[in-house]
Amino acid sequence: MTMTVAIVGRPNVGKSTLFNRLVGKRLALVDDRPGVTRDRREGDARLGHLSFRIIDTAGLEEAKAESLEGRMRAQTEAAIADADVLLFMIDAKAGITPSDRSFGELARRSGKHTILVANKAEAKGSESGTLDAYALGLGEPVEVSAEHGDGMGDLLRALALCVPDEGDEEEESEAGRRIRVAVLGRPNAGKSTLINALLGEDRLLTGPEAGITRDSIAVDIERHGVELRVFDTAGMRKRARIEDKLEKLSVADGLRAARFAEVVIVLMDATHPFEEQDLRIADLVEREGRAVVLAISKSDLVKDQQGFVTRMREEADDRLSQVKGAPVVLVSGLTGEGLDRLVRAVQQAHEVWNRRVATNPLNRWLIETTDQHPPPAVSGRRIKLRYITQPKARPPSFVLFCSRADALPESYVRYLVNNLRASFDLPGVPIRLTLREKDNPYAEKE
């Protein structure tokens, strides 16, 4: 049975924009003015492999029942009653308001499975609003940009826990356990050949010509007990070289696959590794917050494999410091060499991407780290680093509470991130460190 999802929240948080994105059409009117949506609007939505019925609702407002706003609220409450899942949306840029708290309580009382969605997460200063959203008691917020399409992969994973797709529920449950992997690389790097080798059959079209793959094709693979859903993608060239409209669409499809993935394999050609475009692709994956595995194809052309891999690891750590420690695996789609190592690397990267660190060890680490290398004084004033916590994983994200957050040098932030990665064994994944100014609630009151 198709699940029904209702988007609820106060006016002007972006509900209709998200509705339009999920249905793939501009059905709902969108404007900067609050209160544009008045009636419930329904549509058939699709997100990744999920299909469901979606309801856009009017913004929740406190009002008398006989007023227009009161009648709009009644429509929204009817949509909540009709829904199986609620997407409770807040504006991360504006932060939590009293209305958000009031209607968050309404969502909790409804007894429906509620997903907290922090919209406008691309805006500067949105991190503070997202962190404040934990106070609503609706669980971990999913950061999205309904306007730009950011965070749709995270929303898919949250919905996949409660929304079945068009197949039977057993099939969806099995798909939900699979690690979602996208294979990205330059044209003719051997992506389709590699996936065929993992699958053990010629499922994808291959050949010596560059640019054969156009659509992002998903195949399910099981190897040594590890279940993967692997997306083949079109080769990515420099943007300036892309003139054909079809190639632009193919690359855009590949970027969407990367956003919905959990782990991305960046495939490089052993004869020309770490070219500028390879580095751009890896940087894109890091900015999307996905775990990275570096695979070097055509290992059958490499003579001194052990020495070659050592050099590649050193070059990866030097040129891709933002995902330092990312596994480097030498593979061959023709001979099948290195495939088992690649699957194990994907499994380990996925585990690290989901890793959480308890608050006590984090704060012991902070004390030891700052004792060894205190933050520099800026304008003659010390910066106090008070305490640190990890509010979310996927990727590991930390919040450091300190004084004068805007004055802490970027070089010292990099030092902390690198030390976090080494101390808590977080290789090959993006690490998000947000600075916030706030008094330590655990400090003794004078």
N, C-alpha and C positions, 0 to 999 in steps of 0.2 A: 504494500500500500504506500502511495506517495505521501511523504511527510509534508507538513505545512509549517512554514517559518514566517514569523512576523517581525518586522523591523520597528522597534519602538524607541522613544526617547523624547526629550524636550524639543521645541522647535529649532530649526536651523542648525542641526548638528550634521546634516548630510545624509539623511535617511533616503530621500528620493534619488540622490546621486548613486548610492549603493544599489538601490533597487534597479535603476537603469542599467548599471554595470552587470548585475546578475542575470537580468533577462536578456541582455544583449541588444536592447533597443532603447530609444529615448521615449519611453511611454509616459513617465511622470514629469511634470513641469518642475524645473529647477531654477531658483533665483536666490539672490543674496538676502532678499527680504524674508523674515520668518513668517510661518503660517501659510505658505503657498498651498500645501497639501491640506485638503479638508476631508474628503471622503477616503474610504479604504480603496486601494487599487491592488488588484491581484495580477499575477503573471506566472509563467512557467520559467523557472530559473535553472541554470546549469553552471556548475562550478567544478572544473576538472572533470572527474568521472561521476560526480553526483548530479542527480536531477531531483528537483523538489518544487513545491508550490510556494511562492513568496508573496507576502502582503506588505505593501507600503501603508503606513498609517500617518494620521495627523499628529503633530507635536503635542505631547501631553502638557496640559496647563491646568492650574488650579482655577476653577470657575464654577458659577452656579449652574445647576442642571438645565435650567430653561434658556440660558444664553447660548449664542452660537458656539462659543468655545466649549461650553458644557456639553452640547450635542456632539461636537467633534470628539471630545474625550470619550463619550459613550460609544462612539464608533470604534475608537481605538481599544477600549476595554472589551468590546465584542470580538475584535480581531485577536486579542490576547486569549480570550476564552476558546477561540476556534483553532488556535495554533498548537502545534506540538513542541516547537522550539522558539524561543525569543532571542533576537539579536538586539540587546540593549545597547544603544549607541550613545556615546558621549563625544564632546569636542575636546580632544587632547590639548589643543592650543589654548582654549579658554579655561581649561581646568574644571574641577568639580564645583557645581553650583548647588544651592539649596534645592532647586527643582530636581536635579539629578538624584540627590539623596532621597527625596520624597518618592520619586517614581521608581527608584531602585528598590525601595521597600515594597511598592506595588508589584514589581516583577517577582520579588521573593515570595510574597504572599500568594501569587498565582499558582505556585507549585510546579510551574513549567520549567523544563531545562533551559537555563538562561546562559547565553554567551555574551560576555562583556566586550564590546567593540569600541576601541579608542580611535576615532576617525581624525583625519588631518594630522597624522603622525609625522608627515614629511615637513611640517612647519617648524620653524625655529622656536625653541622653548617648549615643544610639545612633551619632552621627556618628563617634565615636572607634573604635567596634568595626567600623564599615563601612570606615573607612580602613585599619585594621589587617588587614582581610581581603585586601588586595592581597598581603600577605606569603605567602599560600597558593599563589600562582603559578597561580591559575585564572582570571586575567583580571579584568575590571571587574565588581564585584558589582552585582547588580540589587537595589535597595532596595525592599522590600515590607512591607506589614502584612497577613498572611494573615487576621487577625481582622477588620480593618476594610475590606479590599479596596483599600488604597492600593498604587500601583505596579504594578497589573495591566497597564497599558498598556506599561510598560517590559518586563515579563516577556513580553508578547505579541511585542514587537519582537525580543527575544532568541530566542524560540522560532521565530519566523517564518523565521529563517535556516536552520533545520534540520528543521522539521516541515511537511510539505505539508498542505494542507487537503483537502476532499473532492473537489475538482476535480483536473484533471491538473496535473502539476508545472509545465508551461509557463505555465499560467494563474496559478498561485501565484507563480511567479517574477516575472511581470508585475505582479501585485498588490503584491508586496513592494517594487517600485520606486516605487509611487505614494505621494505625500505624503498622509498621512491628515489631513483637515481637518474640524473640527466648526464648524457655524454656530450661535451662541448669541445670544439677544436676548430682549427683552420680547415678549409676544404682539402680533401684528399689525405687527411691524416690517418684514415683507417677506422673511423668510428663504426660504420656499418659492418665492416669485416670483423671487428672486435666483438660486436654484439652477436653476430652470427656464430662466432666461435664459442661464446659463452652459452648460447642457446643450443649449439650442437646441430644446427641445420641452417640452410640458406634462406632464412626468413626475409632478410632485407636485401634489396637490390644493391649490388656492388660492381665496381669496374675501375679501370685506370682513369676514366674521365673524372675531373673535379666537378662537384656540384650536382651529383646524381640525386642525393636526398633533398627533398623539398619540404615535406610535412614532418612534424614531430611524431614518430611512430612509437607506441608503447608496446613492450613485450614483457611477459612474466617469465622470470628465470628462477630456478631453484638449484643451488649448487652447494653440496656438503651441508645441507640443513639450513642454509641462508636463503631466504626468499626475497627476491628483488623485483620491482617493477621498473624496467629500464627504458628510458626515452632516447631514441636516436634523434639527432637534430641535424639541420643543415649546417654546412661549414660557414664559419664567420670570417669574412674579410674585413679590411679596414673600411669604415663607413664611406670614405671619399671614393673608393673604388666600386661601390655598389650603385649601379645606374638602373638596372632592370627592376621593374616594379615587382615582378614575381620573386626575385631574390630578396627584395626588402621584406616582403611578406613572410618568406621562409625564415629569414633571420629573426623577425619579430616572433614567429612561432617558437623558435628555439629559445628565445629569451623568456617567453612565458613558461616553457618547460623547466627552465632553470629556477624560476620563481616558485613553481609548485614542487620542486625537488627538495629532498632533505640532504642528500649528498650529491655533489657534482664531480664527475670525473673530467678533468681537463686533459685531453689527449694531445700529445705532441709527437712530432715526427722525429725519430732518433737521428735522422740525417741532418735536421735543422732544428734542434730544440731551443726553447727559450727565445724565440723571436719576439719582436715587439708585440705582435698580435696575440701571442700566447700569454704574455704578461697582462695585456689589456683584458683578456677573457678571465684570467684568474682574479684580477682586481674587481671585475664586475661581479663575480661569484661572491667575493668577500663582502662587497657592499650590499649584496642581497642577503647576507647573513647565513650562507650555506656552508656546510663542511666541504673541504676540498681534498681530493685525491689526485695527485699528479701521475698520470700514466704516460709512459714513453713507448710508442708503438714501433713495430718493425725491428724487434730485438734480434731477429735473424741476421740483420746487417751489421750488428755490433760484434767486434772480436773480443776485446777484453771487457766482458760484461761487468765484473765486480768493480774494477777500477772506474768504469764508465758510470755506474750507479752512484759510487761514492762522489765523483765529481758533480753529478747532477744534483745530489742532495745538498752539497755545499753551495752550488749556484742557486738552488731554490731558496735556501735560507737567506742568502745574500740579496737576491732580487725580489723575493716575495716575503719580506719580513712581516707583513701584516697577517700571514698565515704560516708563521715559522713552525717548522716541524711537520709540515704536511707530508704524508707518506709519498715516496717516489717509487713506482713499480715499473719494471721493464717488462713489456708484454709483446706478444706476436699473435695477431689474429690468424696468420697462415699456419704456424706450427702449434699453436695452443700454449706456448710457453708463458708462464707467469699469470695465468688466469686465476688459479686458486689463490695466489698471493694477492691479486687484485680484489677478489671477493672478500678476503679476510680484512684487507685494508679498508674497504667500504664499510664493513660491519663495525670495525673499531672506530672509524671516523664518526659513524652514526652514534655510537655509544658516548664518545667524547662530546658530541654536539648536544646530547641530552643530559650531560652531567651537571649535577648540582653540588655545591660545596656548602657545608653547614656554616652558620654564622660564627660560632666559637673559633674554629680553626682559621677562618678568614681574619678575625680581629687579632688573633695571636700573630698571624702572618704580618698584619699591618704594623703592629708594634715592633716586631723584629726588623722589618724592612725599613721603617722610618728611623729606627735607632742606628742602623748601619749607614743609611744615606738620608738624612733629614731633608725635607723640602726646602728649597732656597728661600731666603728672605727677599721680599719684593718691596722696594721703596723703604727699606729699613724695618719692615714689619714682618714677623713670622706668620706663616700660614699653618694653621692647626688642622691636622687630619684626625677627625674624631672617631668615626667607626665606619665599617663597610658591611654590606649585606648583598646577597644575590637574590633578586626578586624573581628572576625567570631564567630558563635555559632556552635552547634552540634558537640562537646560539647562546652560550653562557654570557649573561648580562649582570653587571655589578653596579651598585650605587655607593659612592664614597661621599660621606657627609663631612664637610670641612668648612673652615672660614674662608672667605674671599675666593670662592670657586673660580671666578673669572680671572684671577691673578696667577693661578697655578700654571707654570710654564708647560707648553706642549711636550717639551723634552722630558720633563719629570712624569707626565702622564704616560708617555711611551715606556719609561723605565718601570712604572708600576704594572703596566699591561704585560711587558715581557717577563717581569718577575712573577706575576700571577700565573702566566702560562707555564713557566718552569716549575714553580712550587707545587702546583696542583695538577700537573700532567695534562695540559690542554693543548696538545699539538694539532696544527692544521685546521683550527676552527677560528672564525672571527671572535674576538672578545670585545664586548661593549662595556665601557667604563663611563658612567655618568657622574658628574660632580654636582653636589647639592649643598646648599647652605642651610643648616638646621642645627639646633641645639641637640645634644645627646640626651635622649630621654632616660638613659640608664645611669647618667651621671648623678651623683649625690647632690641634693639640693642644699644650698648654703643656708 
